[in-house]
């Protein structure tokens, strides 16, 4: 059975991934109590580790601990993300740093630690949960867009560098999701609409509705499967046609 390491483990999107994909999961999350409640009734193998994605040393120690008890990681899904949702000129350097560490630096740090073990096993998938805003601009999203554009670049770099060693890496660029996280007083808080939904009027989504969680997760599920072995280094856009608009 596949063994998947997933960041941002307590979010609604992460829980949908866990419930949908047939695999054993290792979750990285900030709040152990919340994670225990979210997955209390999920009947599959789930390991939960607490980690602060803002601290590189803590990430390193936790990954080493995980690898002591797990011979391999088949799939790494870098899912954790936050947004600031503020004008660039009003964004504090502290919040900007927290966003970049969560959205971009931590996927880099974790991938860097996991890749050698994937090379050893001559196989591995890395899936970075990115955004349509890595390719488009929107008000109040300068920092978020920067981080996701960097994440796409990380995906392409890993894909090219390690393809001949059995590793596949792709970005899933999603838009139109109903929930997202913003930093309020330096702490993540869930809101009602996705950042993409919040930045775009409902009427401008060509399909005419927000995306269902299952529609995003189904693509991630496919990327975990053997049939997706020839997909590498690409941005897979799931947005109901938003990115195709002028």
Biotite code that builds the C-alpha atoms (Angstrom):
import biotite.structure as struc

atoms = struc.array([
    struc.Atom([0.000, 0.000, 0.000], chain_id="A", res_id=1, res_name="UNK", atom_name="CA", element="C"),
    struc.Atom([1.119, 3.544, -0.725], chain_id="A", res_id=2, res_name="UNK", atom_name="CA", element="C"),
    struc.Atom([2.563, 5.579, 2.127], chain_id="A", res_id=3, res_name="UNK", atom_name="CA", element="C"),
    struc.Atom([1.824, 9.293, 1.800], chain_id="A", res_id=4, res_name="UNK", atom_name="CA", element="C"),
    struc.Atom([3.374, 12.161, 3.745], chain_id="A", res_id=5, res_name="UNK", atom_name="CA", element="C"),
    struc.Atom([0.943, 15.096, 3.814], chain_id="A", res_id=6, res_name="UNK", atom_name="CA", element="C"),
    struc.Atom([1.462, 18.585, 5.228], chain_id="A", res_id=7, res_name="UNK", atom_name="CA", element="C"),
    struc.Atom([-1.300, 20.858, 6.500], chain_id="A", res_id=8, res_name="UNK", atom_name="CA", element="C"),
    struc.Atom([-2.931, 17.768, 7.940], chain_id="A", res_id=9, res_name="UNK", atom_name="CA", element="C"),
    struc.Atom([-5.821, 19.358, 9.838], chain_id="A", res_id=10, res_name="UNK", atom_name="CA", element="C"),
    struc.Atom([-7.342, 21.349, 6.974], chain_id="A", res_id=11, res_name="UNK", atom_name="CA", element="C"),
    struc.Atom([-10.537, 20.392, 5.191], chain_id="A", res_id=12, res_name="UNK", atom_name="CA", element="C"),
    struc.Atom([-8.695, 19.739, 1.926], chain_id="A", res_id=13, res_name="UNK", atom_name="CA", element="C"),
    struc.Atom([-6.170, 17.485, 3.670], chain_id="A", res_id=14, res_name="UNK", atom_name="CA", element="C"),
    struc.Atom([-8.940, 15.507, 5.377], chain_id="A", res_id=15, res_name="UNK", atom_name="CA", element="C"),
    struc.Atom([-10.618, 14.998, 1.999], chain_id="A", res_id=16, res_name="UNK", atom_name="CA", element="C"),
    struc.Atom([-7.331, 13.661, 0.604], chain_id="A", res_id=17, res_name="UNK", atom_name="CA", element="C"),
    struc.Atom([-6.992, 11.244, 3.516], chain_id="A", res_id=18, res_name="UNK", atom_name="CA", element="C"),
    struc.Atom([-10.565, 9.997, 3.209], chain_id="A", res_id=19, res_name="UNK", atom_name="CA", element="C"),
    struc.Atom([-10.419, 9.581, -0.582], chain_id="A", res_id=20, res_name="UNK", atom_name="CA", element="C"),
    struc.Atom([-7.040, 8.021, -1.349], chain_id="A", res_id=21, res_name="UNK", atom_name="CA", element="C"),
    struc.Atom([-6.428, 4.395, -0.392], chain_id="A", res_id=22, res_name="UNK", atom_name="CA", element="C"),
    struc.Atom([-3.105, 4.705, 1.414], chain_id="A", res_id=23, res_name="UNK", atom_name="CA", element="C"),
    struc.Atom([-1.349, 4.864, 4.753], chain_id="A", res_id=24, res_name="UNK", atom_name="CA", element="C"),
    struc.Atom([-0.865, 8.472, 5.817], chain_id="A", res_id=25, res_name="UNK", atom_name="CA", element="C"),
    struc.Atom([1.758, 10.376, 7.762], chain_id="A", res_id=26, res_name="UNK", atom_name="CA", element="C"),
    struc.Atom([0.429, 13.817, 8.646], chain_id="A", res_id=27, res_name="UNK", atom_name="CA", element="C"),
    struc.Atom([2.377, 16.913, 9.593], chain_id="A", res_id=28, res_name="UNK", atom_name="CA", element="C"),
    struc.Atom([0.288, 19.424, 11.508], chain_id="A", res_id=29, res_name="UNK", atom_name="CA", element="C"),
    struc.Atom([0.584, 22.222, 14.041], chain_id="A", res_id=30, res_name="UNK", atom_name="CA", element="C"),
    struc.Atom([-2.288, 21.195, 16.328], chain_id="A", res_id=31, res_name="UNK", atom_name="CA", element="C"),
    struc.Atom([-2.281, 17.584, 17.552], chain_id="A", res_id=32, res_name="UNK", atom_name="CA", element="C"),
    struc.Atom([-5.571, 17.903, 19.415], chain_id="A", res_id=33, res_name="UNK", atom_name="CA", element="C"),
    struc.Atom([-7.356, 19.174, 16.318], chain_id="A", res_id=34, res_name="UNK", atom_name="CA", element="C"),
    struc.Atom([-5.829, 16.434, 14.177], chain_id="A", res_id=35, res_name="UNK", atom_name="CA", element="C"),
    struc.Atom([-6.984, 13.776, 16.620], chain_id="A", res_id=36, res_name="UNK", atom_name="CA", element="C"),
    struc.Atom([-10.542, 15.104, 16.443], chain_id="A", res_id=37, res_name="UNK", atom_name="CA", element="C"),
    struc.Atom([-10.534, 15.415, 12.629], chain_id="A", res_id=38, res_name="UNK", atom_name="CA", element="C"),
    struc.Atom([-9.400, 11.818, 12.118], chain_id="A", res_id=39, res_name="UNK", atom_name="CA", element="C"),
    struc.Atom([-11.029, 10.196, 15.134], chain_id="A", res_id=40, res_name="UNK", atom_name="CA", element="C"),
    struc.Atom([-13.419, 8.103, 13.040], chain_id="A", res_id=41, res_name="UNK", atom_name="CA", element="C"),
    struc.Atom([-11.218, 7.524, 9.981], chain_id="A", res_id=42, res_name="UNK", atom_name="CA", element="C"),
    struc.Atom([-10.455, 3.823, 9.841], chain_id="A", res_id=43, res_name="UNK", atom_name="CA", element="C"),
    struc.Atom([-7.077, 3.660, 8.143], chain_id="A", res_id=44, res_name="UNK", atom_name="CA", element="C"),
    struc.Atom([-3.437, 3.838, 9.160], chain_id="A", res_id=45, res_name="UNK", atom_name="CA", element="C"),
    struc.Atom([-2.636, 7.437, 10.141], chain_id="A", res_id=46, res_name="UNK", atom_name="CA", element="C"),
    struc.Atom([0.489, 8.683, 11.878], chain_id="A", res_id=47, res_name="UNK", atom_name="CA", element="C"),
    struc.Atom([0.284, 12.256, 13.169], chain_id="A", res_id=48, res_name="UNK", atom_name="CA", element="C"),
    struc.Atom([3.327, 14.404, 13.917], chain_id="A", res_id=49, res_name="UNK", atom_name="CA", element="C"),
    struc.Atom([3.326, 17.910, 15.320], chain_id="A", res_id=50, res_name="UNK", atom_name="CA", element="C"),
    struc.Atom([5.643, 20.383, 13.611], chain_id="A", res_id=51, res_name="UNK", atom_name="CA", element="C"),
    struc.Atom([6.022, 24.118, 13.120], chain_id="A", res_id=52, res_name="UNK", atom_name="CA", element="C"),
    struc.Atom([6.639, 24.626, 9.403], chain_id="A", res_id=53, res_name="UNK", atom_name="CA", element="C"),
    struc.Atom([8.228, 28.002, 10.126], chain_id="A", res_id=54, res_name="UNK", atom_name="CA", element="C"),
    struc.Atom([11.224, 26.349, 11.800], chain_id="A", res_id=55, res_name="UNK", atom_name="CA", element="C"),
    struc.Atom([13.623, 24.470, 9.520], chain_id="A", res_id=56, res_name="UNK", atom_name="CA", element="C"),
    struc.Atom([15.380, 22.672, 12.378], chain_id="A", res_id=57, res_name="UNK", atom_name="CA", element="C"),
    struc.Atom([12.091, 21.382, 13.758], chain_id="A", res_id=58, res_name="UNK", atom_name="CA", element="C"),
    struc.Atom([11.101, 20.107, 10.305], chain_id="A", res_id=59, res_name="UNK", atom_name="CA", element="C"),
    struc.Atom([14.451, 18.341, 9.968], chain_id="A", res_id=60, res_name="UNK", atom_name="CA", element="C"),
    struc.Atom([14.134, 16.644, 13.356], chain_id="A", res_id=61, res_name="UNK", atom_name="CA", element="C"),
    struc.Atom([10.567, 15.522, 12.651], chain_id="A", res_id=62, res_name="UNK", atom_name="CA", element="C"),
    struc.Atom([11.365, 14.098, 9.201], chain_id="A", res_id=63, res_name="UNK", atom_name="CA", element="C"),
    struc.Atom([14.313, 12.171, 10.641], chain_id="A", res_id=64, res_name="UNK", atom_name="CA", element="C"),
    struc.Atom([11.989, 10.785, 13.313], chain_id="A", res_id=65, res_name="UNK", atom_name="CA", element="C"),
    struc.Atom([9.441, 9.771, 10.679], chain_id="A", res_id=66, res_name="UNK", atom_name="CA", element="C"),
    struc.Atom([12.065, 8.025, 8.568], chain_id="A", res_id=67, res_name="UNK", atom_name="CA", element="C"),
    struc.Atom([13.223, 6.005, 11.573], chain_id="A", res_id=68, res_name="UNK", atom_name="CA", element="C"),
    struc.Atom([9.823, 4.309, 11.691], chain_id="A", res_id=69, res_name="UNK", atom_name="CA", element="C"),
    struc.Atom([9.010, 4.255, 7.971], chain_id="A", res_id=70, res_name="UNK", atom_name="CA", element="C"),
    struc.Atom([11.260, 2.559, 5.457], chain_id="A", res_id=71, res_name="UNK", atom_name="CA", element="C"),
    struc.Atom([9.901, 4.590, 2.577], chain_id="A", res_id=72, res_name="UNK", atom_name="CA", element="C"),
    struc.Atom([7.698, 7.500, 1.596], chain_id="A", res_id=73, res_name="UNK", atom_name="CA", element="C"),
    struc.Atom([5.969, 6.821, -1.710], chain_id="A", res_id=74, res_name="UNK", atom_name="CA", element="C"),
    struc.Atom([4.275, 10.202, -2.089], chain_id="A", res_id=75, res_name="UNK", atom_name="CA", element="C"),
    struc.Atom([4.921, 13.628, -0.588], chain_id="A", res_id=76, res_name="UNK", atom_name="CA", element="C"),
    struc.Atom([2.024, 16.082, -0.845], chain_id="A", res_id=77, res_name="UNK", atom_name="CA", element="C"),
    struc.Atom([3.030, 19.629, 0.098], chain_id="A", res_id=78, res_name="UNK", atom_name="CA", element="C"),
    struc.Atom([-0.394, 21.017, 0.937], chain_id="A", res_id=79, res_name="UNK", atom_name="CA", element="C"),
    struc.Atom([0.076, 23.462, 3.839], chain_id="A", res_id=80, res_name="UNK", atom_name="CA", element="C"),
    struc.Atom([-0.560, 27.117, 2.924], chain_id="A", res_id=81, res_name="UNK", atom_name="CA", element="C"),
    struc.Atom([-1.679, 30.433, 4.365], chain_id="A", res_id=82, res_name="UNK", atom_name="CA", element="C"),
    struc.Atom([-2.577, 33.829, 2.922], chain_id="A", res_id=83, res_name="UNK", atom_name="CA", element="C"),
    struc.Atom([-2.391, 37.373, 4.276], chain_id="A", res_id=84, res_name="UNK", atom_name="CA", element="C"),
    struc.Atom([-5.179, 39.007, 2.226], chain_id="A", res_id=85, res_name="UNK", atom_name="CA", element="C"),
    struc.Atom([-3.864, 42.531, 2.682], chain_id="A", res_id=86, res_name="UNK", atom_name="CA", element="C"),
    struc.Atom([-2.465, 45.317, 0.541], chain_id="A", res_id=87, res_name="UNK", atom_name="CA", element="C"),
    struc.Atom([1.223, 44.874, -0.155], chain_id="A", res_id=88, res_name="UNK", atom_name="CA", element="C"),
    struc.Atom([2.072, 48.250, 1.410], chain_id="A", res_id=89, res_name="UNK", atom_name="CA", element="C"),
    struc.Atom([0.250, 47.272, 4.624], chain_id="A", res_id=90, res_name="UNK", atom_name="CA", element="C"),
    struc.Atom([1.723, 43.778, 4.917], chain_id="A", res_id=91, res_name="UNK", atom_name="CA", element="C"),
    struc.Atom([4.204, 43.367, 7.744], chain_id="A", res_id=92, res_name="UNK", atom_name="CA", element="C"),
    struc.Atom([7.572, 41.759, 7.099], chain_id="A", res_id=93, res_name="UNK", atom_name="CA", element="C"),
    struc.Atom([6.743, 39.263, 9.845], chain_id="A", res_id=94, res_name="UNK", atom_name="CA", element="C"),
    struc.Atom([3.567, 38.057, 8.106], chain_id="A", res_id=95, res_name="UNK", atom_name="CA", element="C"),
    struc.Atom([5.340, 37.999, 4.746], chain_id="A", res_id=96, res_name="UNK", atom_name="CA", element="C"),
    struc.Atom([8.079, 35.806, 6.212], chain_id="A", res_id=97, res_name="UNK", atom_name="CA", element="C"),
    struc.Atom([5.536, 33.442, 7.774], chain_id="A", res_id=98, res_name="UNK", atom_name="CA", element="C"),
    struc.Atom([3.680, 33.109, 4.478], chain_id="A", res_id=99, res_name="UNK", atom_name="CA", element="C"),
    struc.Atom([6.836, 32.387, 2.477], chain_id="A", res_id=100, res_name="UNK", atom_name="CA", element="C"),
    struc.Atom([8.094, 29.845, 4.989], chain_id="A", res_id=101, res_name="UNK", atom_name="CA", element="C"),
    struc.Atom([4.762, 28.024, 5.059], chain_id="A", res_id=102, res_name="UNK", atom_name="CA", element="C"),
    struc.Atom([3.958, 28.142, 1.350], chain_id="A", res_id=103, res_name="UNK", atom_name="CA", element="C"),
    struc.Atom([7.408, 27.839, -0.236], chain_id="A", res_id=104, res_name="UNK", atom_name="CA", element="C"),
    struc.Atom([10.319, 27.280, 2.125], chain_id="A", res_id=105, res_name="UNK", atom_name="CA", element="C"),
    struc.Atom([8.810, 24.327, 3.997], chain_id="A", res_id=106, res_name="UNK", atom_name="CA", element="C"),
    struc.Atom([8.004, 22.387, 0.772], chain_id="A", res_id=107, res_name="UNK", atom_name="CA", element="C"),
    struc.Atom([11.615, 22.973, -0.283], chain_id="A", res_id=108, res_name="UNK", atom_name="CA", element="C"),
    struc.Atom([12.992, 21.854, 3.083], chain_id="A", res_id=109, res_name="UNK", atom_name="CA", element="C"),
    struc.Atom([10.790, 18.762, 3.295], chain_id="A", res_id=110, res_name="UNK", atom_name="CA", element="C"),
    struc.Atom([11.421, 17.739, -0.320], chain_id="A", res_id=111, res_name="UNK", atom_name="CA", element="C"),
    struc.Atom([15.157, 18.130, 0.228], chain_id="A", res_id=112, res_name="UNK", atom_name="CA", element="C"),
    struc.Atom([14.990, 15.687, 3.135], chain_id="A", res_id=113, res_name="UNK", atom_name="CA", element="C"),
    struc.Atom([12.677, 13.153, 1.460], chain_id="A", res_id=114, res_name="UNK", atom_name="CA", element="C"),
    struc.Atom([14.228, 13.012, -2.020], chain_id="A", res_id=115, res_name="UNK", atom_name="CA", element="C"),
    struc.Atom([17.344, 11.009, -0.962], chain_id="A", res_id=116, res_name="UNK", atom_name="CA", element="C"),
    struc.Atom([15.068, 8.262, 0.394], chain_id="A", res_id=117, res_name="UNK", atom_name="CA", element="C"),
    struc.Atom([13.002, 8.272, -2.783], chain_id="A", res_id=118, res_name="UNK", atom_name="CA", element="C"),
    struc.Atom([16.224, 7.952, -4.786], chain_id="A", res_id=119, res_name="UNK", atom_name="CA", element="C"),
    struc.Atom([17.244, 5.027, -2.603], chain_id="A", res_id=120, res_name="UNK", atom_name="CA", element="C"),
    struc.Atom([13.922, 3.332, -3.393], chain_id="A", res_id=121, res_name="UNK", atom_name="CA", element="C"),
    struc.Atom([14.196, 4.343, -7.076], chain_id="A", res_id=122, res_name="UNK", atom_name="CA", element="C"),
    struc.Atom([10.661, 5.766, -6.964], chain_id="A", res_id=123, res_name="UNK", atom_name="CA", element="C"),
    struc.Atom([8.681, 8.627, -5.519], chain_id="A", res_id=124, res_name="UNK", atom_name="CA", element="C"),
    struc.Atom([5.989, 11.207, -6.236], chain_id="A", res_id=125, res_name="UNK", atom_name="CA", element="C"),
    struc.Atom([5.991, 14.801, -5.059], chain_id="A", res_id=126, res_name="UNK", atom_name="CA", element="C"),
    struc.Atom([2.757, 16.734, -5.515], chain_id="A", res_id=127, res_name="UNK", atom_name="CA", element="C"),
    struc.Atom([2.773, 20.437, -4.686], chain_id="A", res_id=128, res_name="UNK", atom_name="CA", element="C"),
    struc.Atom([-0.623, 22.023, -4.073], chain_id="A", res_id=129, res_name="UNK", atom_name="CA", element="C"),
    struc.Atom([-0.304, 25.326, -5.897], chain_id="A", res_id=130, res_name="UNK", atom_name="CA", element="C"),
    struc.Atom([-2.773, 27.909, -7.179], chain_id="A", res_id=131, res_name="UNK", atom_name="CA", element="C"),
    struc.Atom([-4.059, 29.531, -10.336], chain_id="A", res_id=132, res_name="UNK", atom_name="CA", element="C"),
    struc.Atom([-2.735, 32.736, -8.808], chain_id="A", res_id=133, res_name="UNK", atom_name="CA", element="C"),
    struc.Atom([0.801, 31.556, -9.507], chain_id="A", res_id=134, res_name="UNK", atom_name="CA", element="C"),
    struc.Atom([0.026, 32.523, -13.120], chain_id="A", res_id=135, res_name="UNK", atom_name="CA", element="C"),
    struc.Atom([-2.456, 35.381, -12.705], chain_id="A", res_id=136, res_name="UNK", atom_name="CA", element="C"),
    struc.Atom([-2.565, 38.542, -10.617], chain_id="A", res_id=137, res_name="UNK", atom_name="CA", element="C"),
    struc.Atom([-5.290, 39.597, -8.201], chain_id="A", res_id=138, res_name="UNK", atom_name="CA", element="C"),
    struc.Atom([-5.746, 42.361, -5.625], chain_id="A", res_id=139, res_name="UNK", atom_name="CA", element="C"),
    struc.Atom([-4.514, 41.555, -2.111], chain_id="A", res_id=140, res_name="UNK", atom_name="CA", element="C"),
    struc.Atom([-2.574, 38.537, -3.347], chain_id="A", res_id=141, res_name="UNK", atom_name="CA", element="C"),
    struc.Atom([0.944, 39.755, -4.175], chain_id="A", res_id=142, res_name="UNK", atom_name="CA", element="C"),
    struc.Atom([2.684, 37.643, -1.547], chain_id="A", res_id=143, res_name="UNK", atom_name="CA", element="C"),
    struc.Atom([0.483, 34.588, -2.065], chain_id="A", res_id=144, res_name="UNK", atom_name="CA", element="C"),
    struc.Atom([1.073, 34.690, -5.824], chain_id="A", res_id=145, res_name="UNK", atom_name="CA", element="C"),
    struc.Atom([4.827, 35.030, -5.293], chain_id="A", res_id=146, res_name="UNK", atom_name="CA", element="C"),
    struc.Atom([4.921, 31.986, -3.048], chain_id="A", res_id=147, res_name="UNK", atom_name="CA", element="C"),
    struc.Atom([2.890, 29.809, -5.411], chain_id="A", res_id=148, res_name="UNK", atom_name="CA", element="C"),
    struc.Atom([4.905, 30.862, -8.467], chain_id="A", res_id=149, res_name="UNK", atom_name="CA", element="C"),
    struc.Atom([7.990, 29.789, -6.543], chain_id="A", res_id=150, res_name="UNK", atom_name="CA", element="C"),
    struc.Atom([6.321, 26.492, -5.689], chain_id="A", res_id=151, res_name="UNK", atom_name="CA", element="C"),
    struc.Atom([5.668, 25.845, -9.377], chain_id="A", res_id=152, res_name="UNK", atom_name="CA", element="C"),
    struc.Atom([9.329, 26.551, -10.112], chain_id="A", res_id=153, res_name="UNK", atom_name="CA", element="C"),
    struc.Atom([10.337, 24.129, -7.368], chain_id="A", res_id=154, res_name="UNK", atom_name="CA", element="C"),
    struc.Atom([8.157, 21.448, -8.968], chain_id="A", res_id=155, res_name="UNK", atom_name="CA", element="C"),
    struc.Atom([9.746, 21.909, -12.369], chain_id="A", res_id=156, res_name="UNK", atom_name="CA", element="C"),
    struc.Atom([13.261, 21.881, -10.937], chain_id="A", res_id=157, res_name="UNK", atom_name="CA", element="C"),
    struc.Atom([12.733, 18.677, -8.988], chain_id="A", res_id=158, res_name="UNK", atom_name="CA", element="C"),
    struc.Atom([11.035, 17.058, -11.992], chain_id="A", res_id=159, res_name="UNK", atom_name="CA", element="C"),
    struc.Atom([13.990, 17.732, -14.278], chain_id="A", res_id=160, res_name="UNK", atom_name="CA", element="C"),
    struc.Atom([16.728, 17.039, -11.747], chain_id="A", res_id=161, res_name="UNK", atom_name="CA", element="C"),
    struc.Atom([15.469, 13.685, -10.470], chain_id="A", res_id=162, res_name="UNK", atom_name="CA", element="C"),
    struc.Atom([13.312, 12.188, -13.233], chain_id="A", res_id=163, res_name="UNK", atom_name="CA", element="C"),
    struc.Atom([15.988, 9.664, -14.201], chain_id="A", res_id=164, res_name="UNK", atom_name="CA", element="C"),
    struc.Atom([16.051, 8.419, -10.602], chain_id="A", res_id=165, res_name="UNK", atom_name="CA", element="C"),
    struc.Atom([12.388, 7.470, -10.537], chain_id="A", res_id=166, res_name="UNK", atom_name="CA", element="C"),
    struc.Atom([10.945, 10.662, -9.035], chain_id="A", res_id=167, res_name="UNK", atom_name="CA", element="C"),
    struc.Atom([7.978, 12.506, -10.532], chain_id="A", res_id=168, res_name="UNK", atom_name="CA", element="C"),
    struc.Atom([7.031, 15.993, -9.386], chain_id="A", res_id=169, res_name="UNK", atom_name="CA", element="C"),
    struc.Atom([4.045, 18.124, -10.413], chain_id="A", res_id=170, res_name="UNK", atom_name="CA", element="C"),
    struc.Atom([2.020, 21.093, -9.235], chain_id="A", res_id=171, res_name="UNK", atom_name="CA", element="C"),
    struc.Atom([-1.745, 20.983, -8.933], chain_id="A", res_id=172, res_name="UNK", atom_name="CA", element="C"),
    struc.Atom([-2.901, 24.557, -9.528], chain_id="A", res_id=173, res_name="UNK", atom_name="CA", element="C"),
    struc.Atom([-6.314, 24.948, -7.980], chain_id="A", res_id=174, res_name="UNK", atom_name="CA", element="C"),
    struc.Atom([-8.749, 27.840, -7.982], chain_id="A", res_id=175, res_name="UNK", atom_name="CA", element="C"),
    struc.Atom([-12.352, 28.278, -6.950], chain_id="A", res_id=176, res_name="UNK", atom_name="CA", element="C"),
    struc.Atom([-12.152, 26.353, -3.665], chain_id="A", res_id=177, res_name="UNK", atom_name="CA", element="C"),
    struc.Atom([-14.493, 27.532, -0.932], chain_id="A", res_id=178, res_name="UNK", atom_name="CA", element="C"),
    struc.Atom([-12.115, 27.584, 2.041], chain_id="A", res_id=179, res_name="UNK", atom_name="CA", element="C"),
    struc.Atom([-8.678, 29.062, 2.543], chain_id="A", res_id=180, res_name="UNK", atom_name="CA", element="C"),
    struc.Atom([-6.456, 30.338, 5.348], chain_id="A", res_id=181, res_name="UNK", atom_name="CA", element="C"),
    struc.Atom([-5.453, 33.901, 6.135], chain_id="A", res_id=182, res_name="UNK", atom_name="CA", element="C"),
    struc.Atom([-3.082, 35.175, 8.796], chain_id="A", res_id=183, res_name="UNK", atom_name="CA", element="C"),
    struc.Atom([-4.910, 37.180, 11.453], chain_id="A", res_id=184, res_name="UNK", atom_name="CA", element="C"),
    struc.Atom([-2.659, 38.578, 14.175], chain_id="A", res_id=185, res_name="UNK", atom_name="CA", element="C"),
    struc.Atom([-0.009, 36.180, 12.960], chain_id="A", res_id=186, res_name="UNK", atom_name="CA", element="C"),
    struc.Atom([-2.240, 33.097, 13.294], chain_id="A", res_id=187, res_name="UNK", atom_name="CA", element="C"),
    struc.Atom([-3.945, 31.065, 10.538], chain_id="A", res_id=188, res_name="UNK", atom_name="CA", element="C"),
    struc.Atom([-7.725, 31.426, 10.413], chain_id="A", res_id=189, res_name="UNK", atom_name="CA", element="C"),
    struc.Atom([-10.181, 29.721, 8.095], chain_id="A", res_id=190, res_name="UNK", atom_name="CA", element="C"),
    struc.Atom([-12.573, 31.857, 6.068], chain_id="A", res_id=191, res_name="UNK", atom_name="CA", element="C"),
    struc.Atom([-15.620, 31.047, 3.975], chain_id="A", res_id=192, res_name="UNK", atom_name="CA", element="C"),
    struc.Atom([-14.208, 31.447, 0.471], chain_id="A", res_id=193, res_name="UNK", atom_name="CA", element="C"),
    struc.Atom([-11.011, 30.373, -1.229], chain_id="A", res_id=194, res_name="UNK", atom_name="CA", element="C"),
    struc.Atom([-8.527, 33.096, -1.994], chain_id="A", res_id=195, res_name="UNK", atom_name="CA", element="C"),
    struc.Atom([-9.361, 32.587, -5.656], chain_id="A", res_id=196, res_name="UNK", atom_name="CA", element="C"),
    struc.Atom([-13.092, 32.776, -4.924], chain_id="A", res_id=197, res_name="UNK", atom_name="CA", element="C"),
    struc.Atom([-12.609, 35.842, -2.768], chain_id="A", res_id=198, res_name="UNK", atom_name="CA", element="C"),
    struc.Atom([-10.685, 37.600, -5.536], chain_id="A", res_id=199, res_name="UNK", atom_name="CA", element="C"),
    struc.Atom([-13.079, 36.696, -8.340], chain_id="A", res_id=200, res_name="UNK", atom_name="CA", element="C"),
    struc.Atom([-16.789, 37.265, -8.692], chain_id="A", res_id=201, res_name="UNK", atom_name="CA", element="C"),
    struc.Atom([-18.800, 34.072, -8.893], chain_id="A", res_id=202, res_name="UNK", atom_name="CA", element="C"),
    struc.Atom([-20.100, 35.085, -12.333], chain_id="A", res_id=203, res_name="UNK", atom_name="CA", element="C"),
    struc.Atom([-16.547, 35.091, -13.742], chain_id="A", res_id=204, res_name="UNK", atom_name="CA", element="C"),
    struc.Atom([-16.047, 31.371, -13.173], chain_id="A", res_id=205, res_name="UNK", atom_name="CA", element="C"),
    struc.Atom([-16.841, 29.937, -16.635], chain_id="A", res_id=206, res_name="UNK", atom_name="CA", element="C"),
    struc.Atom([-18.394, 26.749, -15.249], chain_id="A", res_id=207, res_name="UNK", atom_name="CA", element="C"),
    struc.Atom([-20.601, 28.912, -13.029], chain_id="A", res_id=208, res_name="UNK", atom_name="CA", element="C"),
    struc.Atom([-19.930, 27.330, -9.635], chain_id="A", res_id=209, res_name="UNK", atom_name="CA", element="C"),
    struc.Atom([-17.198, 26.724, -7.071], chain_id="A", res_id=210, res_name="UNK", atom_name="CA", element="C"),
    struc.Atom([-15.190, 23.539, -7.324], chain_id="A", res_id=211, res_name="UNK", atom_name="CA", element="C"),
    struc.Atom([-16.065, 20.525, -5.204], chain_id="A", res_id=212, res_name="UNK", atom_name="CA", element="C"),
    struc.Atom([-13.295, 19.174, -3.010], chain_id="A", res_id=213, res_name="UNK", atom_name="CA", element="C"),
    struc.Atom([-13.631, 15.782, -4.662], chain_id="A", res_id=214, res_name="UNK", atom_name="CA", element="C"),
    struc.Atom([-12.866, 17.334, -8.061], chain_id="A", res_id=215, res_name="UNK", atom_name="CA", element="C"),
    struc.Atom([-9.464, 18.530, -6.874], chain_id="A", res_id=216, res_name="UNK", atom_name="CA", element="C"),
    struc.Atom([-8.639, 15.432, -4.874], chain_id="A", res_id=217, res_name="UNK", atom_name="CA", element="C"),
    struc.Atom([-9.443, 13.098, -7.782], chain_id="A", res_id=218, res_name="UNK", atom_name="CA", element="C"),
    struc.Atom([-6.571, 14.624, -9.756], chain_id="A", res_id=219, res_name="UNK", atom_name="CA", element="C"),
    struc.Atom([-4.161, 14.244, -6.837], chain_id="A", res_id=220, res_name="UNK", atom_name="CA", element="C"),
    struc.Atom([-5.315, 10.648, -6.465], chain_id="A", res_id=221, res_name="UNK", atom_name="CA", element="C"),
    struc.Atom([-4.527, 9.962, -10.116], chain_id="A", res_id=222, res_name="UNK", atom_name="CA", element="C"),
    struc.Atom([-1.044, 11.499, -9.784], chain_id="A", res_id=223, res_name="UNK", atom_name="CA", element="C"),
    struc.Atom([-0.328, 8.992, -7.024], chain_id="A", res_id=224, res_name="UNK", atom_name="CA", element="C"),
    struc.Atom([-1.105, 6.068, -9.314], chain_id="A", res_id=225, res_name="UNK", atom_name="CA", element="C"),
    struc.Atom([1.184, 4.115, -11.613], chain_id="A", res_id=226, res_name="UNK", atom_name="CA", element="C"),
    struc.Atom([-0.807, 5.237, -14.658], chain_id="A", res_id=227, res_name="UNK", atom_name="CA", element="C"),
    struc.Atom([0.452, 8.802, -14.078], chain_id="A", res_id=228, res_name="UNK", atom_name="CA", element="C"),
    struc.Atom([4.121, 7.856, -14.370], chain_id="A", res_id=229, res_name="UNK", atom_name="CA", element="C"),
    struc.Atom([4.641, 9.866, -17.570], chain_id="A", res_id=230, res_name="UNK", atom_name="CA", element="C"),
    struc.Atom([3.264, 13.091, -16.074], chain_id="A", res_id=231, res_name="UNK", atom_name="CA", element="C"),
    struc.Atom([6.217, 15.081, -14.803], chain_id="A", res_id=232, res_name="UNK", atom_name="CA", element="C"),
    struc.Atom([7.145, 18.732, -14.296], chain_id="A", res_id=233, res_name="UNK", atom_name="CA", element="C"),
    struc.Atom([3.802, 20.207, -15.208], chain_id="A", res_id=234, res_name="UNK", atom_name="CA", element="C"),
    struc.Atom([1.144, 22.490, -13.737], chain_id="A", res_id=235, res_name="UNK", atom_name="CA", element="C"),
    struc.Atom([-2.222, 20.770, -13.751], chain_id="A", res_id=236, res_name="UNK", atom_name="CA", element="C"),
    struc.Atom([-4.847, 23.509, -13.643], chain_id="A", res_id=237, res_name="UNK", atom_name="CA", element="C"),
    struc.Atom([-8.164, 22.699, -11.959], chain_id="A", res_id=238, res_name="UNK", atom_name="CA", element="C"),
    struc.Atom([-10.249, 25.859, -11.910], chain_id="A", res_id=239, res_name="UNK", atom_name="CA", element="C"),
    struc.Atom([-13.435, 25.552, -13.953], chain_id="A", res_id=240, res_name="UNK", atom_name="CA", element="C"),
    struc.Atom([-11.853, 27.614, -16.743], chain_id="A", res_id=241, res_name="UNK", atom_name="CA", element="C"),
    struc.Atom([-10.762, 30.653, -14.711], chain_id="A", res_id=242, res_name="UNK", atom_name="CA", element="C"),
    struc.Atom([-7.212, 30.633, -16.056], chain_id="A", res_id=243, res_name="UNK", atom_name="CA", element="C"),
    struc.Atom([-8.474, 30.640, -19.650], chain_id="A", res_id=244, res_name="UNK", atom_name="CA", element="C"),
    struc.Atom([-10.217, 33.984, -19.264], chain_id="A", res_id=245, res_name="UNK", atom_name="CA", element="C"),
    struc.Atom([-8.606, 37.102, -20.707], chain_id="A", res_id=246, res_name="UNK", atom_name="CA", element="C"),
])
